[in-house]
Amino acid sequence: MPNITEKLRDSKAFYVAAGAGDLAVEKIREVPERINRLQERTDPKDLGGAALAYVTHVGGRAAEVVDGLAERGKKIVSRVERQKATQQLEDSVKSTARKAKATAGPAKDTAKDTAKKIGN
């Protein structure tokens, strides 16, 4: 049975979200420059037509954007997975899980013994 990490890796939505976050950061960095360029070359009376053309164009590219974001997300996730800190964290989580499982059995036994002693 796949664990949650494997399920996420098989989910296109997960990669779309990761890619969208990465793209958002990239685009936000471009905003000041784009605003300056638009102010220099845009006539306010042309904004309505430009907005309609833009919305039409964006609507037609939605599926392409989602696929692109998913691919971008896969690259980001892959890069993060390869980082030493991520690998160390995964090793630490596995070690902690093993310790928790090893401790669970004796803890249950102790709890049962204590319950019996209290009950007597």
HURAPE-V423317 format. One record per backbone hydrogen bond with DSSP energy under -1.0 kcal/mol. CO is the residue of the C=O (numbers start at 1). NH is the residue of the N-H. Records with the same first field share a line. If there is no record, write none. Layout:
CO->NH, NH
This chain:
3->7
4->8
5->9
6->10
8->11
11->15
12->16
13->17
14->18
15->19
16->20
17->21
18->22
19->23
20->24
21->25
22->26
23->27
24->28
25->29
30->34
31->35
32->36
33->37
34->38
35->39
36->40
37->41
38->42
43->46
44->47
46->50
47->51
48->52
49->53
50->54
51->55
52->56
53->57
54->58
55->59
56->60
57->61
61->65
62->66
63->67
64->68
65->69
66->70
67->71
68->72
69->73
70->74
71->75
72->76
73->77
74->78
75->79
76->80
77->81
78->82
83->87
84->88
85->89
86->90
87->91
88->92
89->93
90->94
91->95
92->96
93->97
94->98
95->99
96->100
97->101
98->102
99->103
100->104
101->105
103->107
104->108
105->109
106->110
107->111
108->112
109->113
110->114
111->115
112->116
113->117
114->118
115->119
116->120
